[in-house]
Amino acid sequence: MPGFDIPDDALEERFITGGGPGGQNVNKVATTVQLRVDLFKLGLPPYAYRKLKELAGSRLTSANEIVIQASRFRTQEANRQDARERLSDMIAKAHIRDARRIATKPGKAAKARRVDEKKARSSVKQGRGRVQMD
């Protein structure tokens, strides 16, 4: 949502050394950004709050914080920008309301089909009884 401002007190940034391949530079320079966002401090409407929690998935902690880790680029500033863009995209998606589902009833033909299938299944199971010797 373009008009939504993220309050600075809701964000906490930490720079950590990146993992994986990359030689000596990866071990020396902390360019990976770990952005923590407190959901309560964002001040979202209830529908957006619920949707954001759903979108966050495994990135959501038990303390209701979203943790976004950005290590795509080689500089802190680029990774910081990437993390913030990903957060703003997630918040924008959370503000989009889902269309309400209109409950419909099954038609007569569907009901009849279901009953016929149940009768057919019942007769199959009836035939599985013990064989009686006369």
Buried (B, 14 or more C-beta within 10 A) or exposed (E): EEEBEBEEEBBEEEBEBBEEEBEEEBEEBEBBBBBBBBBEBBEBEEEBBEBBBEBBEEBBEEEBBBBBBBBEBEEBEBBBBBBBEBBBEBBEBBBEEEEEEEEEEEEEEEEEEEEEEEEEEEEEEEEEEEEEEE
